[in-house]
Amino acid sequence: MVAVNRRVPRPRELAPLLQFRRPTLNRTERRLQTAFTIEDLRRIAKRRTPKAAFDYTDGAAEDELSLARARQAFRDIEFHPTILRNVATVDTSRTVLGDTVAQPFGIAPTGFTRLMHTEGEIAGARVAARAGIPFSLSTLGTASIEDVKAANPHGRNWFQLYMWKDRDRSMALVKRAAAAGFDTLLVTVDVPVAGARLRDSRNGMSIPPTLTLRTVLDALPRARWWFDLLSTEPLAFASLDRWPGTVAEYLDTMFDPTVTFEDLAWIKKQWPNRLVVKGIQTLEDARAVVELGVDGIVLSNHGGRQLDRAPVPFHLLPHIARELGKDTEVLLDTGIMSGADVVAAAALGARFTLVGRAYLYGLMAGGEAGVARAVEILSSQVSRTMRLLGVTSLDELGPHHVTQLHRFTRGDSRPVG
């Protein structure tokens, strides 16, 4: 056994090792510094947000199989990197729906957003403006069309439309969005009725949240959330001021189960800018709306929040992009939790992706600063994944960079997607 010679370390040798980091006094900033992934932000958000609001964001329909499968689909990919390429600089921008975006992802439309954090959509719009990515406002948003425009005056704002039973009220919102300069309308078509979101039903999720013994007990370790809610402007929605029942009950009174392709064609005539159909889940429906002359489609199962066991959008992507990618722009959402997921989607034909929960986890974790951290995490992951794959632009990505490893096959033995 070799003897080890030991000695007392010299002060000049210790000096470089004793460089203490300056403490961060801002509690939100300090909290966000510990988040390196979207899942980290999710864990912080869960600690800081009352159960009903967190579960509204985090949950999905029925047994939540669609959401679990969508996330698993991204985990079940195999990248095929190329080596010895000069990747000192990479370009993450591309043209989407007629204009340039800085990243291949944008902020998806989300409902009741100020329930997650009082800064709500305005935080998302401001971050989107700085990041050079689109911000999408939901029909069920808690900020007005005009306030979102003011928060993102020179950036790209998209408006998401649910077609209500009250058609005049729906189209009044569309006209306001057009007047405010929103450049794209996302018509969501997978909501003839609300999905069975069981977490919301079990939590008694109402608009606005009500104080019961259970919510008061849940609020004790989350007093700041309640303080922010009660000390700022009351929640207001594009569609209502107050509803006495649960979210699910409200959605069922609003959604119109009679909407058809003829209605979509009618909406297209009313909207002067680009129109995208969100909620496509079959090639046949994708082809039908493309034939109507829409500018893009979003492959989406509504984040798993409508029909449980619906097709996984990422599984559908290669086939639909191959069949229709030359005729329309193919976008994708559902299940995206990292920049690597975004890159995989781009490689398999998605022109652009939308992130909803990832953005909301950041919002719940730290308001506007948390949204900025979520966008920063995703952006750095996109850039790093591209470098490790050996590409310098999104257009260099292709199906040869990704293999989908399928866990499931259909009954007729065809691979899923």
C-alpha positions, 0 to 999 in steps of 0.5 A: 500500500502506497503511503500518502504524503500529507501537508498543511495547505498554504493560505494562497492555495485555499484562497481560490476555493473560498469564493463565497457566492453573494447571497440573493436577497430577492426570495422569488429570484432565489427560489427560481435559481434552483429550477433547472428544468420545467419539472423543477418549476412544477415542484415549486409551483405545487408548493406555492399554489392552492390545490384546486388551482394547481390541479386545474393546471396540472390535471387532465380528463378522467384517468389522465391517460392521454396526458401521460401517454403524450409525455411518455411519447416524448420520453420514448424518442431516440436522437441520432446526432451527427458529429464533427460539425461546426456548431459554435452558433445556432439559429433557433428562429424561423418563419411561422405563419408569415412572420419570424419567431425567435424560438420554435415554441410559443405560449399556448392559450390557457383559461382562468390564468390569474387563478394560477398567479395574479399576474396572469396573462400579462406576465406571459405577454410581457415575457413573450415580447422580450423573447420574440415569441407569440403569446396566445390569449384564450377566450377564457382568459383573465386579461382583456384583449386590449390589455394583452396588446398593451403588454405586448404592443409590438410582438405577435399576439394570437387569439384562441376562439371557443365557438359559444352557443351565443354566436354574436358574443363569440364574434364580438371577441373576434372583432375586438382581436382583429381591431387590436392587431392580433395576427392569428386566430386559433379556432379550437374544435375539440370541445363540443362539450367539456371533458370530465376533469375529475380533479376539478370536480373533486376539488369543487373548483369554482370561479372565483375560488370560494372560501370553505373550510377545506380551502382555508386549511389549504391556504394556511401554508400558501397565504401569499397566494391568497393575499395576492388574489384578495388584494388585487383586481377581482378576477374578470373573464372575457366571457363572464364576471362570476359563475356560481358553479364549478368550472366544468359546469360553466364550460358545459353551458358555454360550448356549442356541440352543433359547430360544423365545418360550415361554421368554420368556413363562416368564421374564416370569412369573418377573420381578416388575418391568418386562421389556424385550426386547433384540435386536429387528431386525424389525417382525415380531419386535417385534410378537410380543414386544409381544403377549406383554406386555413393557414395552419393546423395544430395537432392537439388533444387539448393537453389530455383535457377532453377525450381521455385515450385520444391519439397522441399528437406527437405520434400523429405528427410524422404522417400528417406532416408528410401528407400535408406539410407542403400544403399548410403549416403543421403546429403541435402541442400536448406533452411538451416539457423540455426544449428537447421535446420541441426539437424532436417535434421540429425534426418530425415536421412541426413548423412550431409548437405551443407550450401551456403547462410549462409556462403555467408552472413558471407562472405559479412558481414566480409570476413574470420572473417564473415565466421568464425562467420557463422560457429561458430553460426551454430556449437553452435546451433547444439550443443545446439539443441542436448543437449536440445533434450537429445542426445550426438551424431548425431547417437542418433538422429532419426525420433522420435525427429522431426515432419514435420508440413505440410502446403501443400498436393498434389492434390491426398491428399498424404502429401508432401514428 
